Amino acid sequence: MKEFNRHFKLMVVGQVISMFGASVLRFALSLYILDLTGSATIFGTILALSIVPTIFISPIGGAIADRFNKKKLMVTLDVISGTLIATFAIILVTNNVTIVSIAILMTALTLISAMYQPAVQSSIPVLVPKGLLLKSNGVISGVMSISNFIGPIVGGVLYSFVSIKAIVTVCAICYFLAAIMEVFIKIPFEKRHPQPLVKMVVSDIKEGLMYIIHDNHFILKSIMVTFIVSLFIAPMFFVGLPYMIKVLFGMPDTFFGFTQSGISISIIFSAMTIGMLKGKIKVSNLYLWILGCAGVYFIMAAGTTGLISSPFVQYLIVTISSMFVMFALTVVNIFINTKIQEETPNNLIGKVMAIQITVGTTAVPIGQMLFGFMVDGFSHQVYLLIFGVGILTLIIALGVRQIYRKISPSEEPAL
């Protein structure tokens, strides 16, 4: 971290604090919803519905990130998040919490995140030199994963020994602390000529789309890869894992926390080693990482068949397999994000990154709802579902190879 300036470091610390709060809250609410309903279908549907509005908000967030002061934007959004969570804590104290109120909170926080993330992503290229872009993305991914590693552990302990009210209160405090840290960040900002908000948003989104569709086919292909992975692979971790571990395997809440932490460790390790892969991972061989994920899913499916009767052994197989998959997907994600940032002019980064987020987010609720139904349908033969995911991942890997096939070595963007 010595090579990075103070402002990038402050942004990283703010991200750690807010992501820690988000991780604890996400973990606690997932257990809370499952305890209230016991249904993967309801769980998956709530997650999906909370994400749907992001599809429409992310492009607006990208346009705003390119037009307004990014520091003020991040501070304001963290303060709003902290206030919403604090309000939810009050609702908990009055014992008026319902599934609807939880869904509203998750939706609101997701909407804020849709505005927040484009500001963060578009700040990185202006805070660090181009030669450190890959490493800086690895750092951001790594510190977020550290927060996700600590969050489930703390969340599991708190959920087991204290009330959900205490957990929500801690999360609200985290967001307020992150806002305080971000006040001291200095992000270069060039004030642009003011326009009516609606006209500005429509114009900026159109500009970003035209750049992706007509001027940069590499980014277009990369966004297609993001959509496919978000639709078919990501739902396993959002819906499948908590249901398998908590309901099917009958493991205590803390074991789900161990799995989440293990996945976070694999993401941290991936983020730490991404710099060592410089020059080795290329667009032309990106599909190999997804192909490896397919192989791991087949191993996971075999480990959850009737041949193994111990729920604990099945839990270990699923956990370790998930760690390997997330390691590979993190490499793919950081690589694609870095390439898009390198390829995009500074005045378009917020819009382009927001469009990528929107496309990926569009796929997530569809995948979560489908996966929720499928988990309930295959509750006694979960290995068949995992095997099916493996087949889909194999097809995705071959599709990614085909998508990038026409890019020649001379046209492939340098890392």
C-alpha positions in Angstrom: 0.0 0.0 0.0 3.0 2.3 0.2 2.9 3.2 -3.4 -0.7 4.6 -3.1 -1.5 8.1 -2.1 -3.3 9.1 1.1 -6.6 9.8 -0.6 -6.8 6.3 -2.1 -5.9 4.8 1.3 -8.7 6.8 2.9 -11.2 5.6 0.3 -10.0 2.0 1.0 -10.5 2.4 4.8 -14.0 3.9 4.2 -14.8 0.9 2.0 -13.6 -1.5 4.7 -15.8 0.1 7.4 -19.0 0.3 5.3 -18.5 -3.1 3.7 -18.0 -4.6 7.2 -21.3 -3.2 8.2 -23.0 -4.4 5.0 -21.5 -7.8 5.4 -22.7 -8.2 9.0 -26.2 -6.9 8.1 -26.5 -9.1 5.0 -25.5 -12.2 6.9 -27.8 -11.5 9.9 -30.8 -10.7 7.7 -30.3 -13.9 5.6 -30.4 -16.0 8.8 -33.3 -14.0 10.2 -35.4 -14.4 7.0 -34.7 -18.1 6.9 -35.6 -18.5 10.6 -38.9 -16.6 10.0 -39.9 -18.5 6.8 -37.7 -21.6 6.4 -38.2 -21.3 2.6 -35.5 -20.8 0.0 -38.2 -19.6 -2.4 -39.2 -16.7 -0.2 -35.6 -16.0 0.6 -34.6 -15.9 -3.0 -37.6 -13.9 -4.1 -36.9 -11.2 -1.4 -33.3 -11.0 -2.5 -34.4 -10.7 -6.1 -37.1 -8.1 -5.6 -34.7 -6.0 -3.5 -32.3 -5.9 -6.5 -34.7 -5.1 -9.3 -34.8 -1.3 -8.8 -31.0 -1.2 -9.2 -31.5 -2.1 -12.9 -33.0 1.4 -13.4 -30.9 3.3 -10.8 -27.4 2.2 -11.7 -27.2 4.2 -15.1 -28.5 7.3 -13.3 -25.8 6.7 -10.6 -23.1 6.5 -13.4 -24.3 9.7 -14.9 -24.2 11.5 -11.6 -20.8 10.0 -10.7 -19.4 11.6 -13.9 -21.0 15.0 -13.3 -20.9 15.6 -9.6 -18.3 15.7 -6.8 -17.6 12.0 -6.1 -16.4 12.6 -2.5 -19.6 14.5 -1.5 -21.7 11.8 -3.3 -20.0 8.9 -1.3 -20.3 10.8 2.1 -24.0 11.7 1.5 -25.0 8.1 0.5 -23.2 6.5 3.5 -25.0 9.0 5.8 -28.4 8.1 4.2 -27.6 4.3 4.6 -26.7 4.7 8.2 -29.9 6.7 8.9 -32.1 4.0 7.2 -30.5 1.2 9.2 -30.8 3.2 12.4 -34.5 3.7 11.6 -34.9 -0.1 11.1 -33.3 -0.7 14.5 -36.0 1.5 16.0 -38.6 -0.6 14.2 -37.1 -3.7 15.6 -37.2 -2.3 19.1 -40.9 -1.7 18.7 -41.5 -5.3 17.5 -43.2 -4.1 14.3 -40.8 -5.9 11.9 -42.3 -7.8 9.0 -40.9 -9.5 5.9 -42.2 -6.5 4.0 -40.2 -4.1 6.2 -37.0 -6.2 5.7 -37.6 -6.3 2.0 -38.0 -2.5 1.9 -34.7 -2.0 3.8 -32.8 -4.3 1.5 -34.3 -2.6 -1.5 -33.4 0.9 -0.2 -29.8 -0.2 0.6 -29.5 -1.8 -2.8 -30.7 1.4 -4.5 -28.1 3.4 -2.6 -25.4 1.0 -3.5 -26.3 1.4 -7.2 -25.6 5.1 -6.8 -22.5 4.5 -4.7 -20.5 1.9 -6.6 -20.2 3.9 -9.9 -18.7 6.7 -7.8 -16.1 4.4 -6.2 -15.3 2.6 -9.5 -14.9 5.9 -11.4 -12.7 7.4 -8.6 -10.0 4.7 -8.8 -8.5 5.7 -12.2 -8.3 9.4 -11.2 -6.7 8.5 -7.8 -4.0 6.1 -9.0 -1.6 6.0 -12.0 -2.5 3.6 -14.9 0.4 1.3 -14.0 -1.2 0.6 -10.6 -4.8 0.2 -11.8 -4.8 -3.6 -11.7 -3.2 -3.7 -8.3 -5.6 -1.0 -7.0 -8.6 -3.0 -8.1 -7.1 -6.0 -6.4 -6.7 -3.9 -3.2 -10.3 -2.7 -3.3 -11.5 -6.3 -3.9 -9.2 -7.6 -1.2 -10.1 -5.2 1.5 -13.8 -5.6 0.7 -13.3 -9.4 1.1 -11.5 -8.9 4.4 -14.6 -7.1 5.6 -16.7 -9.9 4.3 -14.5 -12.4 6.0 -14.8 -10.7 9.4 -18.4 -9.7 8.9 -20.0 -13.3 8.9 -17.9 -14.3 11.9 -19.0 -11.3 13.9 -22.5 -11.6 12.5 -22.7 -15.3 13.4 -21.5 -14.7 17.0 -23.8 -11.8 17.5 -26.8 -13.6 16.0 -26.2 -16.6 18.3 -25.6 -14.6 21.5 -27.3 -11.2 21.1 -30.4 -9.8 19.5 -30.8 -8.8 15.9 -31.3 -5.3 17.2 -27.7 -5.1 18.4 -26.5 -6.2 15.0 -28.5 -3.6 13.1 -27.2 -0.9 15.5 -23.6 -1.9 14.8 -24.2 -1.8 11.1 -25.6 1.7 11.3 -22.6 3.0 13.2 -20.3 1.5 10.6 -21.9 3.5 7.8 -21.6 6.7 9.8 -17.9 6.0 10.5 -17.3 5.4 6.8 -18.9 8.8 6.0 -16.5 10.5 8.5 -13.5 8.9 6.8 -14.6 9.9 3.4 -14.9 13.6 4.4 -11.0 13.8 4.3 -10.6 12.3 0.7 -9.6 14.7 -2.1 -10.8 13.4 -5.5 -10.0 15.5 -8.6 -13.2 17.0 -9.9 -13.8 19.1 -13.0 -17.1 21.0 -12.7 -19.2 20.7 -15.9 -21.9 22.9 -17.3 -25.1 22.4 -15.3 -28.1 20.9 -17.1 -31.6 19.9 -16.1 -31.3 16.5 -14.3 -33.6 14.5 -16.6 -31.9 15.8 -19.7 -28.5 15.3 -18.3 -29.2 11.7 -17.3 -30.8 10.7 -20.6 -27.9 12.4 -22.5 -25.2 10.8 -20.5 -26.7 7.3 -20.5 -27.1 7.5 -24.3 -23.5 8.7 -24.6 -22.3 5.7 -22.6 -24.4 3.2 -24.5 -23.2 4.6 -27.9 -19.6 4.3 -26.8 -20.1 0.6 -25.7 -22.1 -0.5 -28.7 -20.4 1.4 -31.5 -16.9 2.4 -30.3 -15.6 -0.4 -28.1 -16.7 -4.0 -28.9 -14.3 -5.4 -26.3 -16.3 -3.7 -23.5 -19.5 -4.9 -25.1 -18.3 -8.5 -25.1 -17.0 -8.1 -21.5 -20.4 -6.9 -20.3 -22.0 -9.9 -22.0 -19.8 -12.1 -20.0 -20.8 -10.3 -16.8 -24.5 -10.9 -17.6 -24.0 -14.6 -18.3 -22.0 -15.2 -15.1 -24.4 -13.2 -13.0 -27.4 -15.1 -14.3 -26.2 -18.7 -14.0 -23.3 -18.9 -11.5 -23.8 -16.2 -8.9 -27.2 -17.4 -7.6 -25.5 -20.5 -6.1 -23.8 -18.3 -3.5 -26.7 -16.0 -2.8 -29.5 -18.6 -2.4 -28.0 -22.1 -2.7 -25.3 -22.0 0.0 -27.3 -20.6 2.9 -30.2 -23.0 2.2 -28.0 -26.1 1.8 -25.9 -25.4 4.9 -28.6 -24.2 7.3 -31.6 -26.2 6.1 -30.4 -29.3 4.3 -27.2 -30.1 6.2 -28.7 -28.8 9.5 -25.5 -26.9 10.5 -25.6 -24.2 13.2 -25.6 -20.6 12.1 -21.9 -20.2 12.9 -21.1 -22.8 10.3 -22.7 -20.7 7.6 -20.5 -17.9 8.9 -17.4 -20.1 8.6 -18.3 -20.8 4.9 -18.8 -17.1 4.2 -15.5 -16.4 5.8 -13.8 -19.2 3.9 -15.1 -17.7 0.6 -13.9 -14.3 1.7 -10.4 -15.8 2.3 -10.3 -17.2 -1.2 -11.4 -13.8 -2.6 -8.7 -12.1 -0.5 -6.0 -14.5 -1.8 -7.2 -14.0 -5.3 -7.0 -10.2 -4.9 -3.6 -10.4 -3.4 -2.2 -12.6 -6.2 -3.8 -10.8 -9.1 -0.7 -8.7 -9.5 1.4 -11.8 -9.9 -0.8 -12.9 -12.8 0.0 -9.7 -14.8 1.0 -10.8 -18.3 -0.3 -14.4 -17.7 -4.0 -13.9 -17.7 -5.3 -12.6 -21.0 -8.6 -12.2 -22.8 -7.8 -15.2 -25.0 -7.4 -17.6 -22.0 -10.0 -16.1 -19.7 -12.4 -18.9 -20.4 -10.0 -21.4 -18.7 -10.8 -19.9 -15.3 -14.6 -20.5 -15.8 -13.8 -24.0 -17.2 -12.1 -24.7 -13.9 -15.2 -23.6 -12.0 -17.2 -26.2 -14.0 -14.8 -29.0 -12.9 -15.2 -27.9 -9.2 -19.0 -28.0 -9.5 -18.8 -31.6 -10.7 -16.7 -32.5 -7.7 -19.2 -30.7 -5.4 -22.1 -32.6 -7.0 -20.3 -35.9 -6.4 -19.6 -35.0 -2.8 -23.2 -34.3 -2.0 -24.7 -37.6 -3.4 -26.0 -40.4 -1.2 -22.5 -42.0 -1.2 -21.6 -39.6 1.6 -24.0 -39.8 4.5 -22.3 -37.4 6.9 -23.8 -33.9 6.7 -20.6 -32.4 8.1 -18.5 -34.0 5.3 -21.0 -32.7 2.7 -20.7 -29.3 4.3 -16.9 -29.4 4.0 -17.0 -30.4 0.4 -19.5 -27.6 -0.5 -17.5 -25.0 1.5 -14.1 -25.9 0.0 -15.5 -26.2 -3.5 -17.2 -22.8 -3.2 -13.8 -21.3 -2.1 -12.2 -22.6 -5.3 -15.0 -21.3 -7.5 -14.9 -17.8 -5.9 -11.2 -17.6 -6.3 -11.5 -18.1 -10.1 -14.5 -15.8 -10.5 -12.7 -13.0 -8.5 -9.8 -13.2 -10.9 -12.2 -13.0 -13.9 -14.1 -10.1 -12.3 -11.0 -8.0 -11.4 -9.5 -8.6 -14.8 -12.7 -7.5 -16.6 -13.2 -4.4 -14.4 -9.6 -3.3 -14.9 -9.8 -3.8 -18.7 -12.9 -1.7 -18.9 -11.4 1.1 -16.8 -8.3 1.1 -19.0 -10.3 1.2 -22.2 -12.7 3.9 -21.1 -12.0 7.7 -21.2 -12.2 9.3 -17.8 -15.3 11.3 -18.7 -17.2 8.1 -19.5 -16.0 5.8 -16.7 -18.9 6.3 -14.4 -21.5 5.7 -17.1 -19.7 2.7 -18.6 -19.1 1.0 -15.2 -22.8 1.8 -14.2 -24.0 0.1 -17.4 -21.9 -2.9 -16.6 -23.3 -3.0 -13.1 -26.9 -2.6 -14.5 -26.5 -5.5 -16.9 -25.0 -7.8 -14.3 -27.7 -6.7 -11.8 -30.5 -7.4 -14.3 -29.4 -11.0 -14.4 -29.1 -11.5 -10.6 -32.8 -11.3 -9.6 -33.9 -13.6 -12.4 -31.2 -16.1 -11.4 -32.1 -15.8 -7.7 -35.8 -16.5 -8.2 -35.2 -19.4 -10.5 -32.6 -20.8 -8.2 -34.9 -20.4 -5.2 -37.6 -22.5 -6.9 -35.0 -25.1 -8.0 -33.5 -25.5 -4.6 -36.9 -26.2 -3.1 -37.7 -28.6 -6.0 -34.4 -30.5 -5.6 -34.2 -30.3 -1.8 -33.8 -34.1 -1.5 -31.5 -34.4 -4.6 -29.4 -31.3 -4.4 -26.5 -33.0 -6.1 -28.6 -33.0 -9.4 -29.0 -29.2 -9.1 -25.2 -28.7 -8.5 -24.4 -31.0 -11.4 -26.7 -28.9 -13.6 -24.9 -25.8 -12.5 -21.7 -27.5 -13.5 -23.0 -28.2 -17.0 -24.2 -24.6 -17.4 -20.8 -23.4 -16.3 -19.1 -25.6 -18.8 -21.3 -24.2 -21.5 -20.5 -20.6 -20.3 -16.8 -21.3 -20.5 -17.0 -22.5 -24.1 -19.3 -19.5 -24.9 -16.7 -17.0 -23.4 -14.0 -18.6 -25.5 -16.2 -18.0 -28.6 -17.1 -14.4 -27.6 -13.5 -13.4 -27.4 -12.3 -15.6 -30.2 -12.2 -12.9 -32.9 -9.9 -10.7 -30.9 -6.4 -11.0 -32.3 -3.2 -10.7 -30.1 -2.5 -7.2 -31.6 -6.1 -6.0 -30.8 -6.1 -7.5 -27.3 -5.9 -4.7 -24.7 -2.6 -4.7 -22.8 -2.8 -5.4 -19.1 
